[in-house]
Every structure is written in C-alpha cells, then in structure tokens.
Amino acid sequence: MSETVLITGGSGFIGLELAKNLVAEGDRIVIFDVKPPQPLFDGGGAVSYVKGDITNFSQVLNAVRDFRPQVIIHLAAILSAPSENDPWASISVNGMGTYHILEAARLFDSKRVILTSSLAVYVNPGYNLEVVTEETPQRPLLVYGVTKVFSELLGLYYHKKFGIDVRGIRLPVLIGPNVNSPGFGQYNSRLVEAAILGKPFEVNVPEDTVIPLLYVKDALRSLILLNKAPEDVLVTRIYNVGQMIPPPSTLDLVNAVRKHYPEAKISFNPDPLITEVNKNTPREIRCDEAQKEWGWYVSYSLDEMVNDFITTYTR
C-alpha cells in the first residue's frame, strides 16, 4: 500500500537515495529541506519539494498540514564536528527540530515517525566502551550525542503519551560515495574517493583507529525495513543497527582500497581532537534486537563495501 512520506533533510545524500527507493516502491515523497535536492528528480510526479527549515515550527507545521504524510522520516541534523563548533545551533536543529516534527505529527495525525539517532549517544571517555547494546547507559559528553538522547526519549514519550508510532535507528559512522557531511568519521569516505580520483589524501587519525562503520546502502535498507515492519513486532523501538564485522581499522580500509589502487597516495597525520573523539567511540555496536524483532542484518563486509563503493562512484 502506497503512502505519502515526508523526509526532513531530504536533499542530503541519504535522503535523496531514500526518496528514490521509496518512489520505486510506489510511495509519494515530500522532501523538506532548506535547499532543493541536486540533482532534482521528478519521480514521475511522485516527488514534491518544500523549502523549509526544521527550526522554523511554522514551516514544519505548514508542510505537514498541506501534505498530510502518513509517515515522517526525520533525517535533518547537524552532525558531530559542526555541533561542537556551534552547540547552540545543534540544540536548535537536532533537539527542537525533533520536537517540531513530533508535535506536527501529533497535530495532523501522521501515523508513523522514524527518527535517526547515532552511536554518539554512547561516546563518553569515562566509559571506554568496547561493545554496546540497547542496554548500555547513554551518557554522552558531546552535544551531538546529547541532542540525540533527547530526541530518542522525546520520541518514546510521544509514543506512550499520544500513541504515535515512533521508531528509530542508531547509526554508526556511514561510509559511501558522496557521504561528505562534516563529522569526526567522514575521512573514511573521503580517502576512498581520493584513491578513485588519483588524488593524495591525508588521514587525520592514526592507522590503528577502529570505529564502527556501516555502508550507506545498508543504512538505507535499515530505514526501509524498519518503516515496513509491522508495529506489533516492535518492542525496543529505537534500535542499534550495528556495523561491518569484524570492525576494520583505518589501515584495514586503506589496504582494501589499495587492492584496487595500489599506487594510492594515502598518508597519516592525526588531528588530536578527532583522534581523541574516535578513541572514545565504542568499537562494536550490537544489533541483536533489530535482528530479533524485524529481521535486520548487515549485508556488506569491508571488501564488498569497497568494491560496491568504487562501482557506484565510477559508473
């Protein structure tokens, strides 16, 4: 059964690819973003673009009132690095933006809201966590993680208080073509792209750095599967979706890339802040509840990811 789906932050790479996938399945898509998607696609008339700022409550309300989406997929966010540079903007976009979406859904009867959270909810240097599950306490010390904990809890409150079907995923660091939003882990995507383009690249973390990585196509598939999951199977509601296993180090990624580009000019020059943040990031995020409740699994290994990344980027 087709639905009208409003995607906040829909002009970004993930939002645009998600929109294309949902259009192919027969859904009508409303892209809500401050900038139009590039390249713009019409989806056979099934895609509308609304210029709007997630921090402007009136613009959010107008979009939800006018299109009456059955589903809202909330992707709009300021990521980790820029959040630390401007925590006030992060609180406004990531925190209040989630409130605006949930309240609009309540007022105009959207039946389902899908939130995107982050492994940042677990980043705390005092924990030194290796493995996390849904039961791991969330005590983040970066504002990005703080706003994501707020968003998760507010979503669960709206589910309990108002009966909105709120569900969500916690994403690790995403890697894939054109995943270049500013964050503490985006060097992974950039080093692969640099090798493809024959450009030198300086990695800003040590070669033994290990952070959870998920290929962007797996991230898209997790959103699509969770959106389709029957509500009566959902117990946990906000889910870890794991990462490539075994978790690769940065050197593992470089070696996988050099299988295709042996002459790739990749060097290491660690940045102290980025190194410290990534050192305090958990190495593995278990996704047992997502596997049990809605059949989720990670499909791309490191080598499979690199192969598909190169194919997608160069075609």
Contacts in CASP RR format, 6 or more apart in sequence:
PFRMAT RR
TARGET T0000
AUTHOR 0000-0000-0000
METHOD contacts of the structure
MODEL  1
MSETVLITGGSGFIGLELAKNLVAEGDRIVIFDVKPPQPLFDGGGAVSYV
KGDITNFSQVLNAVRDFRPQVIIHLAAILSAPSENDPWASISVNGMGTYH
ILEAARLFDSKRVILTSSLAVYVNPGYNLEVVTEETPQRPLLVYGVTKVF
SELLGLYYHKKFGIDVRGIRLPVLIGPNVNSPGFGQYNSRLVEAAILGKP
FEVNVPEDTVIPLLYVKDALRSLILLNKAPEDVLVTRIYNVGQMIPPPST
LDLVNAVRKHYPEAKISFNPDPLITEVNKNTPREIRCDEAQKEWGWYVSY
SLDEMVNDFITTYTR
2 25 0 8 1.000
2 26 0 8 1.000
2 27 0 8 1.000
2 28 0 8 1.000
3 27 0 8 1.000
3 28 0 8 1.000
3 69 0 8 1.000
3 70 0 8 1.000
3 71 0 8 1.000
4 27 0 8 1.000
4 28 0 8 1.000
4 29 0 8 1.000
4 30 0 8 1.000
4 67 0 8 1.000
4 68 0 8 1.000
4 69 0 8 1.000
4 70 0 8 1.000
4 71 0 8 1.000
5 22 0 8 1.000
5 27 0 8 1.000
5 28 0 8 1.000
5 29 0 8 1.000
5 30 0 8 1.000
5 69 0 8 1.000
5 70 0 8 1.000
5 71 0 8 1.000
5 72 0 8 1.000
5 73 0 8 1.000
5 227 0 8 1.000
6 29 0 8 1.000
6 30 0 8 1.000
6 32 0 8 1.000
6 63 0 8 1.000
6 64 0 8 1.000
6 67 0 8 1.000
6 69 0 8 1.000
6 71 0 8 1.000
6 72 0 8 1.000
6 73 0 8 1.000
6 110 0 8 1.000
7 15 0 8 1.000
7 18 0 8 1.000
7 19 0 8 1.000
7 29 0 8 1.000
7 30 0 8 1.000
7 31 0 8 1.000
7 32 0 8 1.000
7 72 0 8 1.000
7 73 0 8 1.000
7 75 0 8 1.000
8 32 0 8 1.000
8 33 0 8 1.000
8 54 0 8 1.000
8 72 0 8 1.000
8 73 0 8 1.000
8 74 0 8 1.000
8 75 0 8 1.000
8 76 0 8 1.000
8 101 0 8 1.000
9 15 0 8 1.000
9 31 0 8 1.000
9 32 0 8 1.000
9 33 0 8 1.000
9 54 0 8 1.000
9 75 0 8 1.000
9 76 0 8 1.000
10 16 0 8 1.000
10 18 0 8 1.000
10 19 0 8 1.000
10 31 0 8 1.000
10 32 0 8 1.000
10 33 0 8 1.000
10 37 0 8 1.000
10 75 0 8 1.000
10 76 0 8 1.000
11 31 0 8 1.000
11 33 0 8 1.000
11 34 0 8 1.000
11 35 0 8 1.000
11 36 0 8 1.000
11 37 0 8 1.000
11 38 0 8 1.000
11 49 0 8 1.000
12 33 0 8 1.000
12 37 0 8 1.000
12 75 0 8 1.000
12 181 0 8 1.000
13 178 0 8 1.000
13 179 0 8 1.000
13 180 0 8 1.000
13 181 0 8 1.000
13 216 0 8 1.000
14 75 0 8 1.000
14 174 0 8 1.000
14 179 0 8 1.000
14 216 0 8 1.000
14 219 0 8 1.000
14 220 0 8 1.000
15 31 0 8 1.000
15 73 0 8 1.000
15 75 0 8 1.000
16 31 0 8 1.000
16 37 0 8 1.000
16 41 0 8 1.000
17 216 0 8 1.000
17 220 0 8 1.000
18 73 0 8 1.000
18 75 0 8 1.000
18 220 0 8 1.000
18 223 0 8 1.000
18 224 0 8 1.000
19 29 0 8 1.000
19 31 0 8 1.000
19 37 0 8 1.000
19 41 0 8 1.000
19 47 0 8 1.000
20 41 0 8 1.000
20 43 0 8 1.000
21 220 0 8 1.000
21 224 0 8 1.000
22 29 0 8 1.000
22 224 0 8 1.000
23 29 0 8 1.000
23 43 0 8 1.000
23 44 0 8 1.000
23 46 0 8 1.000
23 47 0 8 1.000
26 46 0 8 1.000
27 46 0 8 1.000
28 46 0 8 1.000
28 47 0 8 1.000
28 48 0 8 1.000
29 43 0 8 1.000
29 46 0 8 1.000
29 47 0 8 1.000
29 48 0 8 1.000
30 47 0 8 1.000
30 48 0 8 1.000
30 49 0 8 1.000
30 50 0 8 1.000
30 63 0 8 1.000
30 67 0 8 1.000
30 69 0 8 1.000
31 37 0 8 1.000
31 47 0 8 1.000
31 48 0 8 1.000
31 49 0 8 1.000
31 50 0 8 1.000
32 50 0 8 1.000
32 52 0 8 1.000
32 54 0 8 1.000
32 60 0 8 1.000
32 63 0 8 1.000
32 76 0 8 1.000
33 49 0 8 1.000
33 50 0 8 1.000
33 51 0 8 1.000
33 52 0 8 1.000
33 76 0 8 1.000
34 51 0 8 1.000
34 52 0 8 1.000
34 53 0 8 1.000
35 51 0 8 1.000
36 49 0 8 1.000
36 51 0 8 1.000
37 49 0 8 1.000
40 49 0 8 1.000
41 47 0 8 1.000
48 67 0 8 1.000
50 59 0 8 1.000
50 63 0 8 1.000
50 66 0 8 1.000
50 67 0 8 1.000
52 59 0 8 1.000
52 60 0 8 1.000
52 63 0 8 1.000
53 59 0 8 1.000
54 60 0 8 1.000
54 76 0 8 1.000
54 93 0 8 1.000
54 97 0 8 1.000
54 100 0 8 1.000
54 101 0 8 1.000
55 92 0 8 1.000
55 93 0 8 1.000
55 96 0 8 1.000
55 97 0 8 1.000
55 100 0 8 1.000
57 100 0 8 1.000
57 103 0 8 1.000
60 97 0 8 1.000
60 100 0 8 1.000
60 101 0 8 1.000
60 104 0 8 1.000
61 100 0 8 1.000
61 104 0 8 1.000
61 107 0 8 1.000
61 108 0 8 1.000
63 104 0 8 1.000
64 72 0 8 1.000
64 104 0 8 1.000
64 105 0 8 1.000
64 107 0 8 1.000
64 108 0 8 1.000
64 110 0 8 1.000
65 104 0 8 1.000
65 107 0 8 1.000
65 108 0 8 1.000
68 108 0 8 1.000
68 109 0 8 1.000
68 110 0 8 1.000
69 110 0 8 1.000
70 110 0 8 1.000
70 111 0 8 1.000
70 112 0 8 1.000
71 110 0 8 1.000
71 111 0 8 1.000
71 112 0 8 1.000
71 113 0 8 1.000
71 114 0 8 1.000
71 227 0 8 1.000
72 101 0 8 1.000
72 104 0 8 1.000
72 105 0 8 1.000
72 110 0 8 1.000
72 112 0 8 1.000
72 113 0 8 1.000
72 114 0 8 1.000
73 114 0 8 1.000
73 116 0 8 1.000
73 223 0 8 1.000
73 227 0 8 1.000
74 98 0 8 1.000
74 101 0 8 1.000
74 113 0 8 1.000
74 114 0 8 1.000
74 115 0 8 1.000
74 116 0 8 1.000
75 116 0 8 1.000
76 93 0 8 1.000
76 97 0 8 1.000
77 93 0 8 1.000
77 94 0 8 1.000
77 116 0 8 1.000
78 86 0 8 1.000
78 89 0 8 1.000
78 90 0 8 1.000
78 93 0 8 1.000
78 94 0 8 1.000
78 144 0 8 1.000
79 144 0 8 1.000
79 181 0 8 1.000
79 182 0 8 1.000
79 183 0 8 1.000
80 118 0 8 1.000
80 120 0 8 1.000
80 142 0 8 1.000
80 144 0 8 1.000
80 145 0 8 1.000
80 183 0 8 1.000
80 184 0 8 1.000
80 185 0 8 1.000
80 277 0 8 1.000
81 182 0 8 1.000
81 183 0 8 1.000
81 184 0 8 1.000
81 274 0 8 1.000
82 89 0 8 1.000
82 90 0 8 1.000
82 182 0 8 1.000
82 183 0 8 1.000
83 89 0 8 1.000
83 90 0 8 1.000
83 94 0 8 1.000
83 142 0 8 1.000
83 143 0 8 1.000
83 144 0 8 1.000
83 147 0 8 1.000
84 142 0 8 1.000
84 143 0 8 1.000
84 144 0 8 1.000
87 143 0 8 1.000
90 143 0 8 1.000
90 144 0 8 1.000
90 147 0 8 1.000
91 143 0 8 1.000
91 147 0 8 1.000
94 144 0 8 1.000
94 147 0 8 1.000
94 148 0 8 1.000
94 150 0 8 1.000
94 151 0 8 1.000
95 147 0 8 1.000
95 150 0 8 1.000
95 151 0 8 1.000
95 154 0 8 1.000
98 115 0 8 1.000
98 147 0 8 1.000
98 150 0 8 1.000
98 151 0 8 1.000
98 154 0 8 1.000
98 155 0 8 1.000
99 154 0 8 1.000
101 113 0 8 1.000
102 113 0 8 1.000
102 154 0 8 1.000
102 155 0 8 1.000
102 158 0 8 1.000
102 164 0 8 1.000
102 166 0 8 1.000
104 110 0 8 1.000
105 113 0 8 1.000
105 158 0 8 1.000
105 164 0 8 1.000
106 158 0 8 1.000
106 162 0 8 1.000
106 164 0 8 1.000
110 164 0 8 1.000
111 164 0 8 1.000
111 165 0 8 1.000
112 164 0 8 1.000
112 165 0 8 1.000
112 166 0 8 1.000
112 167 0 8 1.000
112 227 0 8 1.000
113 155 0 8 1.000
113 158 0 8 1.000
113 164 0 8 1.000
113 165 0 8 1.000
113 166 0 8 1.000
113 167 0 8 1.000
114 166 0 8 1.000
114 167 0 8 1.000
114 168 0 8 1.000
114 169 0 8 1.000
114 223 0 8 1.000
114 226 0 8 1.000
114 227 0 8 1.000
115 151 0 8 1.000
115 152 0 8 1.000
115 155 0 8 1.000
115 166 0 8 1.000
115 167 0 8 1.000
115 168 0 8 1.000
115 169 0 8 1.000
115 238 0 8 1.000
116 168 0 8 1.000
116 169 0 8 1.000
116 171 0 8 1.000
116 223 0 8 1.000
117 148 0 8 1.000
117 151 0 8 1.000
117 152 0 8 1.000
117 168 0 8 1.000
117 169 0 8 1.000
117 170 0 8 1.000
117 171 0 8 1.000
117 238 0 8 1.000
118 144 0 8 1.000
118 145 0 8 1.000
118 148 0 8 1.000
118 170 0 8 1.000
118 171 0 8 1.000
118 172 0 8 1.000
119 132 0 8 1.000
119 170 0 8 1.000
119 171 0 8 1.000
119 172 0 8 1.000
119 173 0 8 1.000
119 212 0 8 1.000
119 240 0 8 1.000
119 281 0 8 1.000
119 282 0 8 1.000
119 285 0 8 1.000
120 140 0 8 1.000
120 142 0 8 1.000
120 144 0 8 1.000
120 145 0 8 1.000
120 148 0 8 1.000
121 138 0 8 1.000
121 140 0 8 1.000
121 145 0 8 1.000
121 148 0 8 1.000
121 149 0 8 1.000
121 152 0 8 1.000
121 170 0 8 1.000
122 129 0 8 1.000
122 132 0 8 1.000
122 136 0 8 1.000
122 138 0 8 1.000
122 140 0 8 1.000
122 281 0 8 1.000
122 282 0 8 1.000
122 285 0 8 1.000
123 140 0 8 1.000
123 141 0 8 1.000
123 142 0 8 1.000
123 145 0 8 1.000
123 277 0 8 1.000
123 280 0 8 1.000
123 281 0 8 1.000
123 282 0 8 1.000
124 139 0 8 1.000
124 140 0 8 1.000
124 141 0 8 1.000
124 280 0 8 1.000
125 141 0 8 1.000
125 276 0 8 1.000
125 279 0 8 1.000
125 280 0 8 1.000
126 280 0 8 1.000
127 137 0 8 1.000
127 139 0 8 1.000
127 280 0 8 1.000
128 280 0 8 1.000
129 136 0 8 1.000
129 282 0 8 1.000
129 283 0 8 1.000
130 282 0 8 1.000
130 283 0 8 1.000
130 284 0 8 1.000
131 282 0 8 1.000
131 283 0 8 1.000
131 284 0 8 1.000
131 285 0 8 1.000
131 286 0 8 1.000
132 240 0 8 1.000
132 282 0 8 1.000
132 284 0 8 1.000
132 285 0 8 1.000
132 286 0 8 1.000
133 240 0 8 1.000
133 286 0 8 1.000
133 288 0 8 1.000
134 236 0 8 1.000
134 238 0 8 1.000
134 239 0 8 1.000
134 240 0 8 1.000
134 286 0 8 1.000
134 288 0 8 1.000
134 289 0 8 1.000
138 149 0 8 1.000
138 152 0 8 1.000
140 146 0 8 1.000
140 148 0 8 1.000
140 149 0 8 1.000
142 277 0 8 1.000
148 170 0 8 1.000
152 168 0 8 1.000
152 238 0 8 1.000
155 164 0 8 1.000
155 166 0 8 1.000
156 166 0 8 1.000
156 237 0 8 1.000
156 238 0 8 1.000
158 164 0 8 1.000
158 166 0 8 1.000
159 165 0 8 1.000
159 166 0 8 1.000
159 237 0 8 1.000
165 231 0 8 1.000
166 237 0 8 1.000
167 226 0 8 1.000
167 229 0 8 1.000
167 234 0 8 1.000
167 237 0 8 1.000
167 238 0 8 1.000
167 239 0 8 1.000
168 226 0 8 1.000
168 237 0 8 1.000
168 238 0 8 1.000
168 239 0 8 1.000
169 222 0 8 1.000
169 223 0 8 1.000
169 226 0 8 1.000
169 238 0 8 1.000
169 239 0 8 1.000
169 240 0 8 1.000
169 241 0 8 1.000
169 290 0 8 1.000
170 238 0 8 1.000
170 239 0 8 1.000
170 240 0 8 1.000
170 241 0 8 1.000
170 285 0 8 1.000
171 214 0 8 1.000
171 219 0 8 1.000
171 241 0 8 1.000
172 211 0 8 1.000
172 212 0 8 1.000
172 213 0 8 1.000
172 214 0 8 1.000
172 241 0 8 1.000
172 242 0 8 1.000
172 243 0 8 1.000
172 285 0 8 1.000
173 184 0 8 1.000
173 185 0 8 1.000
173 186 0 8 1.000
173 188 0 8 1.000
173 211 0 8 1.000
173 212 0 8 1.000
173 213 0 8 1.000
173 214 0 8 1.000
173 243 0 8 1.000
174 189 0 8 1.000
174 213 0 8 1.000
174 214 0 8 1.000
174 215 0 8 1.000
174 216 0 8 1.000
174 219 0 8 1.000
175 188 0 8 1.000
175 189 0 8 1.000
175 192 0 8 1.000
175 213 0 8 1.000
175 214 0 8 1.000
175 215 0 8 1.000
175 216 0 8 1.000
175 305 0 8 1.000
175 309 0 8 1.000
176 189 0 8 1.000
176 192 0 8 1.000
176 215 0 8 1.000
176 216 0 8 1.000
176 305 0 8 1.000
176 309 0 8 1.000
176 312 0 8 1.000
177 189 0 8 1.000
177 193 0 8 1.000
177 216 0 8 1.000
177 309 0 8 1.000
177 312 0 8 1.000
177 313 0 8 1.000
178 189 0 8 1.000
179 186 0 8 1.000
179 189 0 8 1.000
179 216 0 8 1.000
180 186 0 8 1.000
180 189 0 8 1.000
180 190 0 8 1.000
184 274 0 8 1.000
184 277 0 8 1.000
184 278 0 8 1.000
185 211 0 8 1.000
185 274 0 8 1.000
185 278 0 8 1.000
187 203 0 8 1.000
187 204 0 8 1.000
187 205 0 8 1.000
187 250 0 8 1.000
187 274 0 8 1.000
188 213 0 8 1.000
188 250 0 8 1.000
188 253 0 8 1.000
190 201 0 8 1.000
191 201 0 8 1.000
191 203 0 8 1.000
191 253 0 8 1.000
191 254 0 8 1.000
191 257 0 8 1.000
191 266 0 8 1.000
192 253 0 8 1.000
192 257 0 8 1.000
192 306 0 8 1.000
192 309 0 8 1.000
192 310 0 8 1.000
192 313 0 8 1.000
193 313 0 8 1.000
194 200 0 8 1.000
194 201 0 8 1.000
194 264 0 8 1.000
194 266 0 8 1.000
195 201 0 8 1.000
195 257 0 8 1.000
195 258 0 8 1.000
195 260 0 8 1.000
195 261 0 8 1.000
195 264 0 8 1.000
195 266 0 8 1.000
196 261 0 8 1.000
196 310 0 8 1.000
196 313 0 8 1.000
196 314 0 8 1.000
198 261 0 8 1.000
198 264 0 8 1.000
198 265 0 8 1.000
199 265 0 8 1.000
200 265 0 8 1.000
200 266 0 8 1.000
200 267 0 8 1.000
201 264 0 8 1.000
201 265 0 8 1.000
201 266 0 8 1.000
201 267 0 8 1.000
202 266 0 8 1.000
202 267 0 8 1.000
202 268 0 8 1.000
202 269 0 8 1.000
203 250 0 8 1.000
203 254 0 8 1.000
203 266 0 8 1.000
203 267 0 8 1.000
203 268 0 8 1.000
203 269 0 8 1.000
203 270 0 8 1.000
204 269 0 8 1.000
204 270 0 8 1.000
204 271 0 8 1.000
204 274 0 8 1.000
204 275 0 8 1.000
205 250 0 8 1.000
205 268 0 8 1.000
205 270 0 8 1.000
205 271 0 8 1.000
205 274 0 8 1.000
205 275 0 8 1.000
205 278 0 8 1.000
206 250 0 8 1.000
206 268 0 8 1.000
206 270 0 8 1.000
206 275 0 8 1.000
207 249 0 8 1.000
207 250 0 8 1.000
207 251 0 8 1.000
207 254 0 8 1.000
207 268 0 8 1.000
208 249 0 8 1.000
208 250 0 8 1.000
208 251 0 8 1.000
209 249 0 8 1.000
209 250 0 8 1.000
209 275 0 8 1.000
209 278 0 8 1.000
209 279 0 8 1.000
210 247 0 8 1.000
210 248 0 8 1.000
210 249 0 8 1.000
210 250 0 8 1.000
210 283 0 8 1.000
211 247 0 8 1.000
211 278 0 8 1.000
211 281 0 8 1.000
211 283 0 8 1.000
212 242 0 8 1.000
212 243 0 8 1.000
212 244 0 8 1.000
212 247 0 8 1.000
212 281 0 8 1.000
212 282 0 8 1.000
212 283 0 8 1.000
212 284 0 8 1.000
212 285 0 8 1.000
213 243 0 8 1.000
213 244 0 8 1.000
213 247 0 8 1.000
213 248 0 8 1.000
213 253 0 8 1.000
213 305 0 8 1.000
214 241 0 8 1.000
214 242 0 8 1.000
214 243 0 8 1.000
214 244 0 8 1.000
214 298 0 8 1.000
215 244 0 8 1.000
215 300 0 8 1.000
215 305 0 8 1.000
215 308 0 8 1.000
215 309 0 8 1.000
217 300 0 8 1.000
217 308 0 8 1.000
218 241 0 8 1.000
218 298 0 8 1.000
218 299 0 8 1.000
218 300 0 8 1.000
219 241 0 8 1.000
221 299 0 8 1.000
222 241 0 8 1.000
222 290 0 8 1.000
222 296 0 8 1.000
225 294 0 8 1.000
225 295 0 8 1.000
225 296 0 8 1.000
226 239 0 8 1.000
226 290 0 8 1.000
226 294 0 8 1.000
226 296 0 8 1.000
229 293 0 8 1.000
229 294 0 8 1.000
233 293 0 8 1.000
233 294 0 8 1.000
234 293 0 8 1.000
234 294 0 8 1.000
235 289 0 8 1.000
235 293 0 8 1.000
236 289 0 8 1.000
236 290 0 8 1.000
236 293 0 8 1.000
239 287 0 8 1.000
239 289 0 8 1.000
239 290 0 8 1.000
239 293 0 8 1.000
239 296 0 8 1.000
240 285 0 8 1.000
240 286 0 8 1.000
240 287 0 8 1.000
240 289 0 8 1.000
240 290 0 8 1.000
241 285 0 8 1.000
241 287 0 8 1.000
241 290 0 8 1.000
241 296 0 8 1.000
241 298 0 8 1.000
242 284 0 8 1.000
242 285 0 8 1.000
242 286 0 8 1.000
242 287 0 8 1.000
242 290 0 8 1.000
242 298 0 8 1.000
243 284 0 8 1.000
243 285 0 8 1.000
243 298 0 8 1.000
244 298 0 8 1.000
244 300 0 8 1.000
244 301 0 8 1.000
244 302 0 8 1.000
244 305 0 8 1.000
245 284 0 8 1.000
245 298 0 8 1.000
245 301 0 8 1.000
247 283 0 8 1.000
247 284 0 8 1.000
248 256 0 8 1.000
248 302 0 8 1.000
250 268 0 8 1.000
252 302 0 8 1.000
253 302 0 8 1.000
253 306 0 8 1.000
254 264 0 8 1.000
254 266 0 8 1.000
256 302 0 8 1.000
256 303 0 8 1.000
256 306 0 8 1.000
257 264 0 8 1.000
257 266 0 8 1.000
257 306 0 8 1.000
258 264 0 8 1.000
258 266 0 8 1.000
259 303 0 8 1.000
259 306 0 8 1.000
260 306 0 8 1.000
260 307 0 8 1.000
260 310 0 8 1.000
287 296 0 8 1.000
287 298 0 8 1.000
290 296 0 8 1.000
291 297 0 8 1.000
300 308 0 8 1.000
END
